[in-house]
Amino acid sequence: MKKLQDQLKSISRSLVSLSKQVDKATKQLGKLQPPKTTSSVKKKKNAAIKSRPAAKKAKTSKIKKKPAKETTVLDKVFAVIKKSRNGASIDTLKEKTGLISRQLSNALYKLAKKGHIKAKGRGLYIKK
């Protein structure tokens, strides 16, 4: 036990010295490289953009496309329950949604609280 503690202390000392060496090296590196100003960075970006060949503009239609709506956990669970005729059991919901027990439990609680679903029996949920 004491041998192990001595080894841990020596490792700790070497890590501390290594950390100090890394700090010194980063300070020296910081002195060698002057900090970039935001205006020089902007000038470089603008020059790079100007030097690119102009791309052909595609014809845009006047109809604006709406961004695709991401499905949430609640949406997934509710969709499975809505599709089932006699209600969805916990096992069915886990299998079809791929959720773990805690996530599924939280989703069912929130859907029931919102009034979207109700429990038909123990572990069986239907759409209201």
N, CA, C and O atoms as a DFTB+ gen file, in Angstrom:
512 C
 N C O
     1  1       0.823      -1.193       0.000
     2  2       0.000       0.000       0.000
     3  2       0.866       1.254       0.000
     4  3       0.595       2.211      -0.725
     5  1       1.927       1.233       0.837
     6  2       2.791       2.392       0.920
     7  2       3.562       2.587      -0.383
     8  3       3.820       3.714      -0.806
     9  1       3.919       1.484      -1.003
    10  2       4.626       1.550      -2.276
    11  2       3.764       2.227      -3.342
    12  3       4.252       3.025      -4.142
    13  1       2.492       1.898      -3.336
    14  2       1.552       2.491      -4.276
    15  2       1.400       3.988      -4.034
    16  3       1.356       4.776      -4.979
    17  1       1.319       4.376      -2.765
    18  2       1.203       5.796      -2.436
    19  2       2.438       6.573      -2.881
    20  3       2.319       7.694      -3.376
    21  1       3.637       5.980      -2.709
    22  2       4.865       6.633      -3.141
    23  2       4.882       6.811      -4.656
    24  3       5.312       7.847      -5.163
    25  1       4.409       5.787      -5.376
    26  2       4.347       5.887      -6.829
    27  2       3.384       7.002      -7.262
    28  3       3.680       7.766      -8.181
    29  1       2.241       7.084      -6.595
    30  2       1.272       8.124      -6.916
    31  2       1.836       9.518      -6.642
    32  3       1.582      10.449      -7.406
    33  1       2.597       9.666      -5.560
    34  2       3.196      10.964      -5.258
    35  2       4.218      11.359      -6.307
    36  3       4.283      12.523      -6.704
    37  1       5.018      10.401      -6.760
    38  2       6.034      10.718      -7.777
    39  2       5.361      11.078      -9.106
    40  3       5.828      11.965      -9.820
    41  1       4.274      10.395      -9.431
    42  2       3.533      10.721     -10.652
    43  2       2.943      12.112     -10.545
    44  3       2.966      12.884     -11.504
    45  1       2.416      12.427      -9.379
    46  2       1.828      13.747      -9.154
    47  2       2.880      14.842      -9.325
    48  3       2.610      15.872      -9.943
    49  1       4.084      14.623      -8.776
    50  2       5.158      15.609      -8.905
    51  2       5.547      15.797     -10.376
    52  3       5.743      16.921     -10.837
    53  1       5.653      14.699     -11.093
    54  2       6.055      14.808     -12.500
    55  2       4.978      15.512     -13.323
    56  3       5.294      16.248     -14.257
    57  1       3.703      15.288     -12.980
    58  2       2.618      15.982     -13.684
    59  2       2.649      17.480     -13.415
    60  3       2.385      18.279     -14.313
    61  1       2.967      17.860     -12.198
    62  2       3.056      19.274     -11.856
    63  2       4.183      19.933     -12.644
    64  3       4.009      21.024     -13.189
    65  1       5.338      19.273     -12.705
    66  2       6.463      19.862     -13.449
    67  2       6.137      19.924     -14.941
    68  3       6.486      20.896     -15.610
    69  1       5.481      18.909     -15.457
    70  2       5.084      18.914     -16.863
    71  2       4.113      20.058     -17.152
    72  3       4.207      20.708     -18.193
    73  1       3.192      20.298     -16.242
    74  2       2.239      21.388     -16.391
    75  2       2.950      22.738     -16.437
    76  3       2.588      23.614     -17.223
    77  1       3.956      22.897     -15.593
    78  2       4.716      24.154     -15.583
    79  2       5.456      24.342     -16.898
    80  3       5.523      25.453     -17.424
    81  1       6.011      23.259     -17.432
    82  2       6.726      23.338     -18.708
    83  2       5.780      23.723     -19.847
    84  3       6.145      24.503     -20.727
    85  1       4.582      23.181     -19.827
    86  2       3.594      23.508     -20.850
    87  2       3.208      24.974     -20.757
    88  3       3.074      25.641     -21.782
    89  1       3.028      25.486     -19.549
    90  2       2.700      26.902     -19.367
    91  2       3.807      27.804     -19.921
    92  3       3.525      28.806     -20.578
    93  1       5.068      27.445     -19.654
    94  2       6.186      28.233     -20.164
    95  2       6.199      28.230     -21.686
    96  3       6.417      29.263     -22.319
    97  1       5.964      27.061     -22.263
    98  2       5.989      26.947     -23.717
    99  2       4.871      27.768     -24.354
   100  3       5.084      28.394     -25.393
   101  1       3.690      27.775     -23.750
   102  2       2.586      28.556     -24.318
   103  2       2.860      30.055     -24.202
   104  3       2.493      30.823     -25.092
   105  1       3.494      30.469     -23.124
   106  2       3.834      31.881     -22.977
   107  2       4.852      32.304     -24.032
   108  3       4.742      33.380     -24.619
   109  1       5.848      31.443     -24.267
   110  2       6.857      31.756     -25.283
   111  2       6.230      31.795     -26.677
   112  3       6.582      32.643     -27.497
   113  1       5.321      30.895     -26.935
   114  2       4.643      30.860     -28.220
   115  2       3.798      32.115     -28.415
   116  3       3.731      32.660     -29.516
   117  1       3.154      32.570     -27.343
   118  2       2.349      33.783     -27.406
   119  2       3.194      35.009     -27.703
   120  3       2.730      35.937     -28.365
   121  1       4.429      35.022     -27.220
   122  2       5.315      36.147     -27.475
   123  2       5.796      36.150     -28.921
   124  3       6.025      37.212     -29.501
   125  1       5.946      34.972     -29.496
   126  2       6.444      34.877     -30.871
   127  2       5.409      35.298     -31.898
   128  3       5.758      35.908     -32.908
   129  1       4.144      34.987     -31.662
   130  2       3.084      35.300     -32.616
   131  2       2.329      36.541     -32.163
   132  3       1.735      36.541     -31.084
   133  1       2.342      37.605     -32.976
   134  2       1.579      38.792     -32.598
   135  2       0.089      38.488     -32.727
   136  3      -0.310      37.766     -33.641
   137  1      -0.733      39.018     -31.840
   138  2      -2.172      38.755     -31.907
   139  2      -2.775      39.384     -33.153
   140  3      -2.409      40.496     -33.533
   141  1      -3.703      38.669     -33.789
   142  2      -4.360      39.181     -34.981
   143  2      -5.463      40.147     -34.574
   144  3      -6.218      39.898     -33.634
   145  1      -5.538      41.242     -35.295
   146  2      -6.620      42.187     -35.036
   147  2      -7.821      41.792     -35.873
   148  3      -7.683      41.130     -36.902
   149  1      -8.968      42.191     -35.438
   150  2     -10.192      41.820     -36.147
   151  2     -10.267      42.470     -37.515
   152  3     -10.836      41.890     -38.440
   153  1      -9.700      43.667     -37.665
   154  2      -9.775      44.336     -38.958
   155  2      -8.936      43.612     -40.006
   156  3      -9.340      43.533     -41.166
   157  1      -7.768      43.080     -39.619
   158  2      -6.944      42.352     -40.583
   159  2      -7.597      41.041     -40.973
   160  3      -7.480      40.602     -42.117
   161  1      -8.277      40.420     -40.042
   162  2      -8.983      39.179     -40.347
   163  2     -10.115      39.459     -41.327
   164  3     -10.321      38.694     -42.270
   165  1     -10.853      40.550     -41.112
   166  2     -11.952      40.910     -42.004
   167  2     -11.429      41.238     -43.402
   168  3     -12.049      40.864     -44.397
   169  1     -10.294      41.934     -43.486
   170  2      -9.721      42.277     -44.778
   171  2      -9.350      41.017     -45.553
   172  3      -9.579      40.939     -46.760
   173  1      -8.774      40.027     -44.861
   174  2      -8.393      38.785     -45.520
   175  2      -9.617      38.042     -46.025
   176  3      -9.606      37.502     -47.131
   177  1     -10.674      38.012     -45.220
   178  2     -11.896      37.340     -45.640
   179  2     -12.509      38.028     -46.846
   180  3     -12.927      37.367     -47.796
   181  1     -12.564      39.363     -46.811
   182  2     -13.129      40.117     -47.927
   183  2     -12.309      39.910     -49.195
   184  3     -12.878      39.774     -50.278
   185  1     -10.987      39.884     -49.079
   186  2     -10.122      39.678     -50.242
   187  2     -10.346      38.282     -50.816
   188  3     -10.350      38.100     -52.034
   189  1     -10.530      37.300     -49.938
   190  2     -10.757      35.928     -50.403
   191  2     -12.103      35.829     -51.112
   192  3     -12.228      35.124     -52.114
   193  1     -13.093      36.523     -50.605
   194  2     -14.419      36.489     -51.219
   195  2     -14.381      37.187     -52.572
   196  3     -14.992      36.703     -53.525
   197  1     -13.685      38.302     -52.679
   198  2     -13.618      39.048     -53.923
   199  2     -12.842      38.286     -54.996
   200  3     -13.142      38.405     -56.184
   201  1     -11.846      37.505     -54.579
   202  2     -11.026      36.801     -55.550
   203  2     -11.721      35.572     -56.132
   204  3     -11.266      35.042     -57.146
   205  1     -12.780      35.117     -55.537
   206  2     -13.521      33.972     -56.049
   207  2     -14.294      34.378     -57.304
   208  3     -14.774      35.506     -57.416
   209  1     -14.405      33.427     -58.255
   210  2     -15.216      33.745     -59.431
   211  2     -16.685      33.832     -59.045
   212  3     -17.157      33.117     -58.161
   213  1     -17.391      34.714     -59.720
   214  2     -18.805      34.908     -59.405
   215  2     -19.591      33.671     -59.820
   216  3     -19.475      33.203     -60.953
   217  1     -20.386      33.151     -58.904
   218  2     -21.205      31.979     -59.195
   219  2     -22.487      32.416     -59.865
   220  3     -23.007      33.502     -59.609
   221  1     -22.988      31.546     -60.730
   222  2     -24.258      31.853     -61.382
   223  2     -25.375      31.768     -60.368
   224  3     -25.445      30.831     -59.573
   225  1     -26.233      32.744     -60.407
   226  2     -27.346      32.753     -59.477
   227  2     -28.449      31.860     -60.017
   228  3     -28.834      31.954     -61.182
   229  1     -28.947      30.996     -59.151
   230  2     -30.033      30.111     -59.547
   231  2     -31.340      30.880     -59.493
   232  3     -31.517      31.798     -58.691
   233  1     -32.236      30.484     -60.355
   234  2     -33.549      31.124     -60.345
   235  2     -34.276      30.701     -59.087
   236  3     -34.385      29.512     -58.787
   237  1     -34.763      31.665     -58.367
   238  2     -35.481      31.356     -57.146
   239  2     -36.964      31.552     -57.385
   240  3     -37.386      32.522     -58.015
   241  1     -37.730      30.636     -56.884
   242  2     -39.169      30.775     -57.027
   243  2     -39.691      31.701     -55.941
   244  3     -39.037      31.915     -54.920
   245  1     -40.848      32.235     -56.168
   246  2     -41.413      33.169     -55.208
   247  2     -41.989      32.460     -53.986
   248  3     -42.281      33.094     -52.972
   249  1     -42.151      31.138     -54.090
   250  2     -42.681      30.377     -52.962
   251  2     -41.522      30.061     -52.028
   252  3     -40.536      29.440     -52.426
   253  1     -41.653      30.489     -50.801
   254  2     -40.607      30.221     -49.826
   255  2     -40.879      28.873     -49.168
   256  3     -41.996      28.572     -48.748
   257  1     -39.821      28.079     -49.095
   258  2     -39.958      26.767     -48.469
   259  2     -39.782      26.925     -46.969
   260  3     -38.898      27.644     -46.503
   261  1     -40.629      26.249     -46.230
   262  2     -40.531      26.268     -44.788
   263  2     -39.497      25.234     -44.368
   264  3     -39.394      24.175     -44.987
   265  1     -38.727      25.530     -43.318
   266  2     -37.743      24.546     -42.871
   267  2     -38.455      23.305     -42.327
   268  3     -39.534      23.400     -41.743
   269  1     -37.842      22.159     -42.525
   270  2     -38.438      20.910     -42.064
   271  2     -38.514      20.919     -40.539
   272  3     -37.551      21.275     -39.859
   273  1     -39.648      20.532     -40.027
   274  2     -39.854      20.519     -38.590
   275  2     -39.224      19.249     -38.021
   276  3     -39.507      18.143     -38.482
   277  1     -38.382      19.419     -37.033
   278  2     -37.737      18.278     -36.409
   279  2     -38.732      17.583     -35.487
   280  3     -39.497      18.233     -34.776
   281  1     -38.709      16.263     -35.512
   282  2     -39.609      15.522     -34.643
   283  2     -38.993      15.420     -33.262
   284  3     -37.806      15.130     -33.112
   285  1     -39.806      15.659     -32.274
   286  2     -39.344      15.575     -30.902
   287  2     -39.681      14.208     -30.342
   288  3     -40.343      13.402     -30.996
   289  1     -39.225      13.956     -29.141
   290  2     -39.517      12.694     -28.479
   291  2     -41.019      12.555     -28.271
   292  3     -41.584      11.476     -28.454
   293  1     -41.659      13.650     -27.888
   294  2     -43.103      13.609     -27.666
   295  2     -43.836      13.286     -28.961
   296  3     -44.810      12.534     -28.958
   297  1     -43.366      13.855     -30.068
   298  2     -43.989      13.578     -31.364
   299  2     -43.865      12.103     -31.734
   300  3     -44.815      11.497     -32.231
   301  1     -42.686      11.529     -31.488
   302  2     -42.470      10.124     -31.814
   303  2     -43.404       9.224     -31.012
   304  3     -44.043       8.328     -31.562
   305  1     -43.476       9.472     -29.713
   306  2     -44.308       8.635     -28.840
   307  2     -45.776       8.798     -29.206
   308  3     -46.508       7.812     -29.287
   309  1     -46.209      10.029     -29.426
   310  2     -47.613      10.277     -29.756
   311  2     -47.979       9.645     -31.097
   312  3     -49.092       9.144     -31.260
   313  1     -47.057       9.663     -32.056
   314  2     -47.326       9.060     -33.369
   315  2     -47.550       7.555     -33.238
   316  3     -48.434       7.003     -33.893
   317  1     -46.769       6.899     -32.410
   318  2     -46.934       5.451     -32.223
   319  2     -48.264       5.153     -31.547
   320  3     -48.961       4.215     -31.934
   321  1     -48.616       5.939     -30.548
   322  2     -49.879       5.734     -29.843
   323  2     -51.052       6.005     -30.776
   324  3     -52.047       5.280     -30.752
   325  1     -50.938       7.045     -31.595
   326  2     -52.018       7.413     -32.507
   327  2     -52.256       6.326     -33.556
   328  3     -53.399       6.094     -33.950
   329  1     -51.200       5.662     -34.010
   330  2     -51.325       4.632     -35.041
   331  2     -51.905       3.329     -34.512
   332  3     -52.473       2.549     -35.277
   333  1     -51.767       3.085     -33.215
   334  2     -52.235       1.811     -32.664
   335  2     -53.744       1.858     -32.443
   336  3     -54.280       2.861     -31.970
   337  1     -54.424       0.765     -32.788
   338  2     -55.883       0.730     -32.651
   339  2     -56.328       0.491     -31.213
   340  3     -57.219       1.171     -30.704
   341  1     -55.705      -0.467     -30.580
   342  2     -56.119      -0.837     -29.223
   343  2     -55.241      -0.235     -28.146
   344  3     -55.330      -0.626     -26.982
   345  1     -54.399       0.709     -28.518
   346  2     -53.497       1.315     -27.557
   347  2     -52.100       0.734     -27.689
   348  3     -51.922      -0.343     -28.256
   349  1     -51.139       1.424     -27.181
   350  2     -49.747       1.001     -27.271
   351  2     -49.223       0.670     -25.886
   352  3     -49.405       1.436     -24.940
   353  1     -48.571      -0.478     -25.779
   354  2     -47.986      -0.872     -24.501
   355  2     -46.595      -0.255     -24.366
   356  3     -46.040       0.285     -25.324
   357  1     -46.056      -0.347     -23.177
   358  2     -44.726       0.193     -22.901
   359  2     -43.693      -0.502     -23.786
   360  3     -42.828       0.154     -24.366
   361  1     -43.785      -1.832     -23.890
   362  2     -42.829      -2.583     -24.699
   363  2     -42.891      -2.162     -26.168
   364  3     -41.856      -2.003     -26.815
   365  1     -44.082      -1.986     -26.680
   366  2     -44.249      -1.557     -28.067
   367  2     -43.647      -0.179     -28.274
   368  3     -42.965       0.065     -29.269
   369  1     -43.899       0.721     -27.335
   370  2     -43.362       2.081     -27.441
   371  2     -41.832       2.083     -27.394
   372  3     -41.186       2.809     -28.150
   373  1     -41.254       1.268     -26.502
   374  2     -39.802       1.183     -26.422
   375  2     -39.214       0.671     -27.722
   376  3     -38.211       1.187     -28.214
   377  1     -39.850      -0.348     -28.268
   378  2     -39.356      -0.969     -29.492
   379  2     -39.436      -0.023     -30.692
   380  3     -38.481       0.088     -31.461
   381  1     -40.563       0.653     -30.849
   382  2     -40.774       1.483     -32.034
   383  2     -40.092       2.844     -31.954
   384  3     -39.723       3.407     -32.985
   385  1     -39.920       3.374     -30.765
   386  2     -39.289       4.686     -30.637
   387  2     -37.796       4.592     -30.347
   388  3     -37.047       5.516     -30.664
   389  1     -37.356       3.488     -29.747
   390  2     -35.949       3.343     -29.422
   391  2     -35.532       4.128     -28.190
   392  3     -34.348       4.401     -27.993
   393  1     -36.492       4.487     -27.373
   394  2     -36.199       5.272     -26.173
   395  2     -35.927       4.352     -24.987
   396  3     -36.345       3.194     -24.972
   397  1     -35.219       4.889     -23.994
   398  2     -35.013       4.139     -22.758
   399  2     -36.201       4.400     -21.831
   400  3     -37.024       5.279     -22.088
   401  1     -36.275       3.633     -20.765
   402  2     -37.428       3.693     -19.869
   403  2     -37.692       5.089     -19.315
   404  3     -38.837       5.541     -19.283
   405  1     -36.641       5.769     -18.880
   406  2     -36.796       7.089     -18.269
   407  2     -37.340       8.098     -19.283
   408  3     -38.238       8.878     -18.965
   409  1     -36.796       8.084     -20.504
   410  2     -37.265       9.020     -21.525
   411  2     -38.722       8.752     -21.869
   412  3     -39.514       9.681     -22.026
   413  1     -39.066       7.479     -21.984
   414  2     -40.425       7.099     -22.333
   415  2     -41.391       7.498     -21.219
   416  3     -42.476       8.012     -21.489
   417  1     -41.001       7.266     -19.985
   418  2     -41.839       7.625     -18.846
   419  2     -42.103       9.129     -18.819
   420  3     -43.233       9.563     -18.595
   421  1     -41.059       9.915     -19.049
   422  2     -41.211      11.376     -19.058
   423  2     -42.123      11.831     -20.192
   424  3     -42.972      12.703     -20.005
   425  1     -41.943      11.236     -21.364
   426  2     -42.765      11.612     -22.514
   427  2     -44.230      11.271     -22.262
   428  3     -45.108      12.077     -22.568
   429  1     -44.508      10.094     -21.711
   430  2     -45.886       9.693     -21.424
   431  2     -46.520      10.619     -20.396
   432  3     -47.691      10.981     -20.514
   433  1     -45.748      10.999     -19.393
   434  2     -46.254      11.907     -18.364
   435  2     -46.627      13.257     -18.979
   436  3     -47.689      13.808     -18.692
   437  1     -45.738      13.782     -19.830
   438  2     -46.001      15.088     -20.443
   439  2     -47.194      15.045     -21.387
   440  3     -47.999      15.976     -21.422
   441  1     -47.309      13.955     -22.159
   442  2     -48.448      13.833     -23.077
   443  2     -49.761      13.713     -22.310
   444  3     -50.777      14.279     -22.714
   445  1     -49.735      12.977     -21.205
   446  2     -50.942      12.838     -20.385
   447  2     -51.294      14.173     -19.737
   448  3     -52.468      14.529     -19.644
   449  1     -50.286      14.905     -19.293
   450  2     -50.507      16.204     -18.657
   451  2     -51.107      17.206     -19.650
   452  3     -51.947      18.026     -19.280
   453  1     -50.673      17.133     -20.904
   454  2     -51.213      18.016     -21.934
   455  2     -52.597      17.585     -22.389
   456  3     -53.303      18.366     -23.027
   457  1     -52.995      16.369     -22.078
   458  2     -54.309      15.884     -22.451
   459  2     -54.360      15.190     -23.804
   460  3     -55.443      15.010     -24.362
   461  1     -53.219      14.800     -24.337
   462  2     -53.185      14.128     -25.632
   463  2     -53.472      12.640     -25.520
   464  3     -54.057      12.046     -26.427
   465  1     -53.061      12.033     -24.406
   466  2     -53.247      10.590     -24.236
   467  2     -53.857      10.318     -22.874
   468  3     -53.910      11.190     -22.007
   469  1     -54.319       9.076     -22.707
   470  2     -54.762       8.656     -21.384
   471  2     -54.420       7.179     -21.223
   472  3     -54.256       6.458     -22.208
   473  1     -54.316       6.742     -19.983
   474  2     -53.975       5.358     -19.697
   475  2     -55.257       4.525     -19.739
   476  3     -56.202       4.777     -18.991
   477  1     -55.270       3.539     -20.620
   478  2     -56.421       2.639     -20.722
   479  2     -56.338       1.576     -19.634
   480  3     -57.354       1.129     -19.102
   481  1     -55.151       1.194     -19.326
   482  2     -54.882       0.220     -18.278
   483  2     -53.447       0.399     -17.838
   484  3     -52.776       1.347     -18.246
   485  1     -52.979      -0.511     -17.004
   486  2     -51.614      -0.409     -16.537
   487  2     -50.651      -0.693     -17.699
   488  3     -50.622      -1.807     -18.224
   489  1     -49.874       0.305     -18.093
   490  2     -48.904       0.136     -19.162
   491  2     -49.492       0.165     -20.550
   492  3     -48.816      -0.229     -21.499
   493  1     -50.736       0.619     -20.714
   494  2     -51.389       0.671     -22.006
   495  2     -51.941       2.084     -22.204
   496  3     -52.716       2.572     -21.381
   497  1     -51.548       2.728     -23.280
   498  2     -51.907       4.123     -23.502
   499  2     -52.648       4.280     -24.825
   500  3     -52.302       3.653     -25.826
   501  1     -53.699       5.148     -24.808
   502  2     -54.490       5.413     -26.013
   503  2     -54.589       6.913     -26.207
   504  3     -54.359       7.697     -25.287
   505  1     -54.939       7.294     -27.428
   506  2     -55.151       8.698     -27.759
   507  2     -56.500       9.133     -27.212
   508  3     -57.465       8.371     -27.272
   509  1     -56.582      10.341     -26.682
   510  2     -57.839      10.860     -26.136
   511  2     -58.746      11.268     -27.248
   512  3     -59.858      11.733     -26.998
